[in-house]
Amino acid sequence: MKSRILLNLALAALVAVLAVLVWLKPRPAVPQEFRLSALASASIDRIIIEKPGQPAIMLQRNPAGWRLTAPFPARAEGTAVERLLEILAAASRQRFPATDLGRFQLDPPLLRLTLNEQTFRFGTQNTLTGEVYVATNGGVHLVAPSHLAHALKIPADFAAHAFLAEEEKLAGFESAKLKLSRNGEGKWSASPARPDWSQDDINRWADEWRNASSLVTQPYDGTPAQESFTLHLANGKLIPCKILRREPELVLLREDEKLQYHFPAGIGKRLLSPGK
């Protein structure tokens, strides 16, 4: 019995020693991270992208959302703006003093991105990690190359692809050959009458307009118009439009915006042919 008690005491002591050793064992260090910004995305209302030898791209947030203000005015593509703002959440594991910037190709930089009052200067890639050097807030950081890619886009990439803004609800279509209108109950009528077109046909056509998204949106280039038509909105607003080209793609001009929208030919046929 005495030997068993001694054995238990020895095992207890061994467990206690092991517990102390585990407690004293150095814990792996948590990698240090350096945040590039303390700004929140929701606080940003002004964006400027500057590239050497090119006009600045400027975006402004207003109550209706983001707008491209330079080098031409347009509704802004929300996804493109959101990707620019992703750098606010970026963090690097290394932070270098903002000295000898030439070796990082930061003096002058490849590109400047300004969000409100904070400027991010982009330089060259690190050949080992593929990350990009960014100077901001007195330091130089390494970040994912996607942040540079988002800012390198051309101005047209920041123009909204949606032909109709979210608040613009289609209520009618009028051309030289056809007039479509929807009453307060949501029922469509055509003039001249088209008995071969069902309400479902026209509703699908209206959905095509609501979801119409261009491949490219850019300033009007002066191409002569082939035809004209007008879209009627539920709030009474009229949108005068012109067909600039049908093949190999449909190109439509929104005269109120002075912007032309390029659509695949297949989508173009559905937009201009309600009964098909």
Secondary structure as UniProt FT lines:
FT   HELIX           2..24
FT   STRAND          34..35
FT   HELIX           41..43
FT   STRAND          46..50
FT   TURN            52..53
FT   STRAND          57..62
FT   TURN            63..64
FT   STRAND          65..70
FT   STRAND          74..76
FT   HELIX           78..85
FT   HELIX           86..89
FT   STRAND          91..92
FT   STRAND          95..97
FT   HELIX           101..104
FT   TURN            107..108
FT   STRAND          111..115
FT   TURN            116..117
FT   STRAND          118..125
FT   TURN            127..129
FT   STRAND          132..136
FT   TURN            137..138
FT   STRAND          139..143
FT   HELIX           146..151
FT   HELIX           155..158
FT   TURN            166..167
FT   STRAND          170..175
FT   STRAND          179..182
FT   TURN            184..185
FT   STRAND          188..191
FT   TURN            195..196
FT   HELIX           199..211
FT   STRAND          216..219
FT   STRAND          227..233
FT   TURN            234..235
FT   STRAND          238..245
FT   STRAND          249..254
FT   TURN            255..258
FT   STRAND          259..264
FT   HELIX           265..272
FT   TURN            274..275
//
